[in-house]
Amino acid sequence: MKIQLRTTPKGPYEEIEVPKGITIEEIYKEREAALPYTVLAGRVNNEVKELDTTLNEDCRLELLDMRTQGIEQIYQRSLSLIYLKAVKDCVGDVRVEIQNSLNKGLYTEIKTDYNLTKEQIREIEARMEDIVATDIPLKVEHVKNAPGRQPATLKYYSIDGFRDFFYSLMVPSTGYIKYFELMKYRRGVLLRFPHPSNPNEIPPFVDEKKMYQAFGEQTLWDRLLGVNYVWDLNRKIENGEYKDLIQLSEALQEKKIAEIADMIKKEKKRIILIAGPSSSGKTTFARRLCIQLRVNGLEPLYMGTDDYFVERPETPLDEYGEKDYECLGAVDIKLFNDQLNALLAGEVVDLPEFDFITGTKSFGKRKASVKQGHPIVIEGIHGLNDLLTPEIPAKEKFKIYISPLTQLNIDEHNRIPTTDERMLRRMVRDNLYRGRSAKVTIDDWPKVRRGEDVNIFPYSGEADVLFNSYHVYEISVLKKYAQPLLEEIGPDMEEYAEARRMLKFLSFFKIIEDDSIIVNNSILREFIGGSIFVE
């Protein structure tokens, strides 16, 4: 049997001959010593398979480590199962919630009648280390779901008799999960692990206090809305209660935006800087904030840093020799700061407009000024980086970080990553406004993520306020638009595996077919169409 084998991302294929009935794991083990990182799965003819998958015919096989998009979630789910097993062994039959990403890890809560000590957390970690060292096989069991629920069959994984449901792929045994640490944090426990950019090292701890507060606030909102897990949302859709849910969710966001506007007026801030990762809803948020500032008697000027790109020939190149439009060097910082200071001084300024077709700035179309004491609202990916505004006094700045922080999970142990939420938004918007297929969006996403890791996420802690742009109902709306786009990606395309993974978690959500009740200034309208702020 002949196999076209690739062992590194984007590397060359080599043809090997192997006997029928060989597993992906057996092929990997023969090459393990020569590979830099632990392989977690295999892609067989563009479909991701678990390592214990048997191969019985000629195929193309890629060995995938954590650097490949989506594969890091295999590591996280497998680590979560080991964690749950260790908690049971050390603490007993207690409820454990794996809630959200935080501080370069997962924030979890162990529901006991007492506060766990650092020593008890260390005991759980030691038990996890023992489970990994023993290299216990993960057994799989397929169980029929409750009648009328999707998907029809659920996969349960077990470690030494401890069984739990996880909706997607896992490693074949515990020995694959080599790097992790536990840390007591606030009311819970942080489960920390490597970042895909460096699979053999746990990243430095960064205390994301505002992120923790934002997730806590979203939890309170979800309780108010009566939606803790996906099945709660599905029940409201089935019962026709989703319209009230949409209205309440929108009202909560509007109230939060009004509170931020109140803070800006009270603190007399002049330069309002808004930044966040791709598909966060920055444009709609900025426009709605301007309206709330006007309610407070202010007359804000709205600006976008995209109009301050350097001329296209001056754009810096990235490591692959391609123009890097997301780096700070792509912005004409001197012009930007000169004009901001002129506006603060009350001067009339000729603001540029960047033509993305010609790659040049033009002037004479928008002359603006700002009254003394009134704010300038600026939206752009580098807003929280002080190197964007080095000539603006810190006392004038008010920084806002915006992101859809997904809090709605499938159940207590199966979370939905925020990055998947954002990719769904981008996919729908790319198709609607830019005529791009889901295939192109998926293909671009790793590059988008790399840019965020450099230009956005390191500065989130600089924000004065963190705004969560997520709506608890939105995946059920996005599914209607995204599902047919994902289903267009065929098995002959490299993006097929990622499309199937996305469709897998979408299968747990019922669709909200009638989204007409969503107001035209909703952040979600920026992605599904019908926005009064986005053409």
N, C-alpha and C positions, 0 to 999 in steps of 0.2 A: 504494500500500500504506500502511495507517494503522498507526501505532505509538503506544501510550500510553507515554510516556517519563518516567522519574524520574531526576534527576541527583544528588540528595543523599539520604542515609539518612532515611527517614520523611518526605521532602518530598512536595510535590504532584506529580501526573502532568500532563503536557501532551500533547495529541494533535498528532502531526506526520505529514506525508506524505513518504514516501521511495520511491525506485524499488526494485522487486524485485531481489534479488541483492546488496543493499548489506551490508556487514559491520558488526558492532558497532563495530569500530575506526574505521571511516569516520564513523559517527555521533558517536563520542566526539571525534575530531579536530576536528570542526566546532565543538565546544563547549569544547575543552580550555582555552583561555585564560580562560574565565569560571569554571572550577572550581578549588577550593582545593588539591586533592590529585590525584595521578596515579591514573587509573582502571586497574585490573588485570584486570577481568573484567566480564561482563554477566550479569544474571539474566533469562532469557527465560522468561516464564510459570512462575516459581518454580524454574527449573532453571539453575544456574550454567554458563555457557558461556565458552570462551576468546574473546578479542577478535577473532580472525580468523574467527569463525563467521559464515556467510552467512545472512541473513534473507530468506525467500521468501514469507511470509504475515503477515497482521495478527497482532500480538502485543503483550504488555506487556513493556517492557524497563526494567531498572534498571541504571544504571552504578555499578559497585562499586569503591570504593577500600579502603585497608587498614583503615578503621574498621569494616567489616562483618565479623561473625564468620566465621572460617575463611579470609577472603581474605588475611590476613597470611601464611598458609602458601604461597600462590602466590608472594608476594614472596620468602620464604625459600628455596623450592625453586629458583626461577629464579636467585637469587643464589648458591645452592650450585653450580649447574651452571656459572656463570661462574667461580666460585672453582676448581672442579675443572679447568676448561679452562686457567685461568691457571697453576695448579700444574704441569700437564703441560708447558706452554710454557716455564716457567722452571726447573723441577727435573727434568722427564723423566717416564718411566713409573714412578711410585712409587705405593704404596698410600696412599690417603687415607681416613680414617674420620671421618664426621660423627656425633658421638656423642650429645650432649645439650645442652639449653639451660643456659646459665651466664653470669653477669655481663652480663645484658642482651644476649645473643647466643648463638651456637652454639659449643660447644667442639669442636674438631677436632684430629686428630693426623695429621701427614704422616710416613709411615714411611720414614725414610732411615737410612743407616748413620752419620750424623753429625747433630749438633744444628744446626738452621737458625739463622742469625744474624738480628738485627733488620734488617740491611740486606737479607738475602734475602727476609724477609717483606715489606719495603717494595717490593722488586722485583715480588713477586707482586701486591701491591696496585696498583702502577702498571700492571701488565699488565691487571688487571681494569678499571681506569679507562679504559684504551685500548679494551678490548672493548666497554664501555658506550658510549663516545664514538662508536665506529664504527657502533653500532646494527645489529648483525648479526642477521638473522632466525633464529629457532629453528625448525628443521625437525622434523617429527613422523613417526615410523615405527611402524606397528603390527606386532608380532611375536608369533607363537604361543608360548604358554608350554609348558614341558615337559609331556608326557602325564601326566594325573592331578593336575596342580597347578592351583590357582586363584589369580587369575582366568585364564580360558582365553587371553586376549590381553593383552600388555604393551605399554605405550607407551614408546618410546625418543625422546628429544629430542637434537638435535645442534646445536652451534655451530661453524660453519666446519670441519666434518669430525670434530669431537670428539663422540662419542655416548655417552649414558648413559641408564639406565632411571630414570624417576620415576613414582610410581604415580598422580599426580593432575595437576591443571591447571597451566599455565605461562603466562607472558606471551608475546606474539608475537615480540618482539625484545629485544635486550639493553639498548636505550636506555631502557626502562621502569624499570630498576633504578638509581636515581639516588643513593641514599644508603647508604653502607656504610663500614666501616673494618676493617682487620686489626690484630691486636695479638698479639705473642708472649706466651704465658701458660703458666707451668710447663713441662710437656713438650710442649705443643701450641700451637695458634693459635686465637685467638678471632675469629670472624666476626661482626661486630656490625652492627646495622641498626636502623631506627626501631621504636618501639613503636606499636601501633595508635592510641593516644590522641593521638599527634603524628607523623603519617606523614612529615613533612618534616624531622625532626631526630633525630639519633642521641642516645639518652639518656646521661646522665653514667655513667661507669664506676664500678661498685660491686664490690669484690672479695669475692665470696661464697666465702670459704675453706672454711667448713664444708660448703657445698653441694658443692664440688669433692671434698672428702674422702668425702662420702656417696656420690657417684656412683662414685668410685674403689673404695669398699668393695663397692658393688653389682656392679661389674665383676668383682671377685674372687669374689663369691658366684656370679655367673652361670657363671664358669669352673669353679667347684667343682661346680655343678649340671649342667655340660655343655651349657649353652644360651647361645649367643652371639647368634643371630639367630632370626627366627621359624621358619625351616625346621628348625632344631634342635629347637624345641618341637614342631612338627608331627610330626617323626620319632618323638619320644618318645611322642606320643599314638597314632600309628599302631602302634607296637611294644608298646603297653601299659605303657610305663615311666613314665607320668605319675604313678602313685600314689607311687612312691618320690620323684619330683620334688616333689610336694606336701608329703610328710612332711619332706623335707630343708629345703625353703623355710620351712616353719613352724618347724622346729627352730632355724634360723638367726635368725629373728626373736625367738623366745623367749630365745635366748642373749643377743641384743642388749638386750632389755628387762631381763634379769637384770643385765647389766653396768651399765646406767643406774641400777638400784636400788642396786647396790654403790657407785656414785659418790655417790649421795645420802646414803647412810649414812656413808660415809667423810668426806664434807665437812660432815656434820651440818646439812643444810639442812632448814628447816621449811616453807617455802612453795614448793610445786612447781607451776609455771605451765606449762600445755600449750596451745599454739596451733597453728593450721595452717589452710589454705584448706578450702573446702567439700569434703566427701567424702574426707577424709584418714584417717578412722578414729579420730578423737580419743577418742570415748567408749570404744571397746573397748581402745585403748591405755592409757587412764587406768585402767581397771578391771584390766587385766593388770599394770600397774605397781604398783597397790595390792597385788596378790597377791604379787608379788616382794618388795615392801617388807616384807610380813608374814613371808615366808620369812626375811628378814634380822632378824626379831625386833622390827619396828616395827609400830605400830598406826595406820595412816594414816586420815584422814578425807577422804572424797571430796566435792567440791562442784562445781557447775556455775554459771557466771556467768549463764546464762539465767534463773535464779531471781531475779536482781537487776535485772531490767528495771524501769524507771520505770513508773508507771501509764500506761496507754495514752494518755490525753489529753495527757500530758507528753512523749510521744515526739517528738523533733525531726523536721522535714520535710526531704526531700532537694530537689535542684534542680528536680524535677518536681512538687513540692508533695505528694508521697506520704510516708507515715510511714517513716522510715529506722531499721529495727530493728538494723542492723549498725554504726551509728556509735557511738562511745564515749559520746556524750551520751544514748544509749538505756539506759545502765546507771546504777543508783543507786550512784555511786562512794562517797559518804559512808557509806551503810549498809554497803556491802561492806567498806570498810576498818575501820570501827568494829567489825564482827563478827570480822574477821580478828584484829585486835589483842586483842579480848576472848578469842578462842580461844587465841592465843599466851600469854596471861596465865593460862590454865588455867580460865577461867570457863565456865559452862554457857550456851550461846547458843541462842536460839530462831530457827532458820534459816527463811527464807521459802520458799514454793513459789509459783511464778508460774503463774497460771491463764491459758492462752492463749486460752480462750474468752471469759472476762470481761475480760481485760486488766488484772488486778489481782493483787497479792501477798497471800497468806494466811499466817497464822502459827499456831503451836500444834500443828503436825503432826510437827515434827522438831526435837527439842532435842538438842544435841550438845556434846561437849567433847573436848579433846585432851590426852593426858598430856604432861607436861613432856618436851621433847626429841623428840617424835614429829611426823611431818609432816602437812601438809594438802595434798592433791592437788586442783588446780583446773584445770578444762577450760573453755576459752572462746576466742573468736576474738581477744580483745584481750590475751591473757595476756602477750605479750612487750612490750607497751607500758607503760612505767613510769607513765604517767598513769592506768592502772587501779589501781595500788597505790602511790600517792605517799606514804602514811603507813607503809609497810612498809620496814624497813631493807634495803638492798641485800644485806647479808651473809646475810640469811635466805632469799633467793630463789634458786631453781634453775629456769632456763627451758629448755623443750623445744619445738623446732619440729618438727612432723610433717607429712609430705606423701608421696604416692606418687610417687616420682621414677622415672619410666619409663626403664629403661635398655635394654630389649629393643627392637631396631629391626628393620625388615623386611630390610634389608641394610646395607652399609657407608655408603650415601648417603641412605637413606630412613628417617628417624626417625619415631617416634610421639610426638607432643607429650604432655607430662604432663597438660595441660588436657583432652585428649580422653579420657585414662584416667579422670580425675576425673568428667567428664560422664557416661561410661558407668556408673560407680558410682552417681552421683546419680540417673540415669535409672531404673536397676533398683530402687533403694531407694524413689524417689518412687512408682513404680508399685505396689510391694509393700506399703509401709507407709502411703502417703498417698493411694492411689487416683488418682494423677495420670498423665496420658498422657505419652509421650515428646515430643509436640508442646509441652506446657506446660513441660517441663524445658528443651527447646531454646530456647523463647521467653524463659524467665527467665535463661538462662545469661549473656548479656551484662551484665545488672544484677549478677549474682553476681560476675562477674569485675571489674567496676568497683569494687565494695565491697572485694574482696580487694586490689586495687591501692592502695587508700587505707588500709585497716585492718590488713592482714596482711603482705603482701610487704615493705613498707619496714622491718619490724621483725625479719625472719628472721635478720639478722646479730647480733641481741642474744642469741640462744640460746646456752646453754652446751653443748647437745647437739642434733644434728639426727637424727631418726629417720625412716628411709625405710620407709613402710608398704606398699610395693609388693611384690607376689608375681609372680615371673617367669611363672607359669602362668595368672594371673587373667583376662587378656583372653579366653582360650579358654573359661573358665567363664562370664564375663559375656556372651559372645556368644550363648550359648544363651538367655539371658533378654532381652537387648537387641535382638537381630535382629528378632524378631517385632514388638516395639514400634515399631522404626524403620520396618518395612515397612507399618505401619498408616497412616503419614503419606503422604497422596496428593498428586498433582501440583497439586491445587487449593489446597494449603496453603502459606503463606509459608515454613514450616519444611522444606519438601520438599528444598530444595537442601542444607541442612545434614544432613538424614537420609541423603541419597544419598552425601554425602561420608564420613559415618561408616560406612555400609555398605561403601563402597569399601575402606577400610583393614581392616575386619573380614573382608573376603573372603580375605585372606591367612592367616587363622587357622583351623585346624581346631578343632571344638568338643569340649570335654571333656563328654560327655553325663552321665557318672556322677560327680557331685561329692559323693557321700555320705561319702567319705573325709576331706573337709575338716573339721577338728575344730570343735566348737561354740564355742570361744573365739577362733577365727580372726578377724582383722580383716575378711576378706572376708565372713564371716557377717553382719556388720553391714549388708551391702548385699543379699545374696541370700537372707537368712532363715536361721533355725536358730541364732541367736546366744543364748548364755545371758546376755548383757549387755544386749541391746536387744529390747524387746518389739515 
